[in-house]
Amino acid sequence: MTSQKVLIVLTSHGTLGDTGKETGFYLPEVTHPLDAFTQAGLTVDFVSPKGGKAPMVGVDLEDPLNKAFLEDLQQVARVENTLNPAQIDPAEYGAIFYAGGHGTMWDFADNQELAAIAAAIYEAGGIVGAVCHGPAALVNLKLSDGEHLIANKTVGAFTNEEEAAVGLTEIVPFLLESKLIERGANFTKVPNFQAHVVASERLVTGQNPASAAGVGHKMVELLKNK
C-alpha cells in the first residue's frame, strides 16, 4: 500500500534574475492542488531547498482558496517554516508535488537532495507531480539506472510561448519547454494559459496555473488506485 502522504516542494528563491523584482512560489499552484489533496484525506508536508520561509507571489484574494489559505494561520506557518530536504524520509510519502512560480527556475533543477527524494518516491511506486515552472525540478532528475525520469514520457509545463508572453524569455536561466525536450521528454501543450494536464505512467504535469487543480486531482486518482 503506497503511503497516503504528499510532499509539496516550494522554491526558496525570491529574486527574479537581475530585474530587482520579487518572485517565489505561485500561491494558486499550491492552494488548488492542496485542496484536492486535503479533500481526499491526504496528509501534506511542505519542503523547500533551503527550508524555512518560502517566498510567495500570486496572492489574489479574489480566489477563495487563496483567501482561505492566507486566513489559516497554521497553513501560513507551514510555508513560512518549511522542512529542509535533510529532514525528509522519502519512505513516508506516496507522492511528491513541485509547485510552480518563477523562483523554481533558479533552485529546483540542480538540487540533488530533492531529486534523490523524488526518485526514491517514484521508484517505490509513488507519484511525481509538477505544475507550470515546477517541472524545472525534472530536467536533471535521474533514476537509479541513470536515466532521466522524463525520458520518453509525455509532459507539460510552462511553454516557450507563455514565457515570451510574460516577457521573461531573456530573464529565466533556461527555457523550460526546450530543456525538457532536450532531456528526452515528449512535450505537449495547448494555447497560452489554458488548462493542460498530462499523466504519463506515474508522472503528472501541468502547463500553467490553470492546470494546478487538475494536477492535484489526477495525482489523487493515481494514489487512490495504487
Secondary structure, DSSP 8 states (H G I E B T S, - for coil): ----EEEEE-----B-TTSS-B--EETHHHHHHHHHHHHTT-EEEEE-SS-B---EE---TTSHHHHHHHH-HHHHHHHHSBB-GGG--GGG-SEEEE--STTHHHHTTT-HHHHHHHHHHHHTT-EEEEETTGGGGGTT-B-TTS-BTTTT-EE--S-HHHHHHTT-TTTSSS-HHHHHHHTT-EE---STT---EEEETTEEEESSGGGHHHHHHHHHHHHHT-
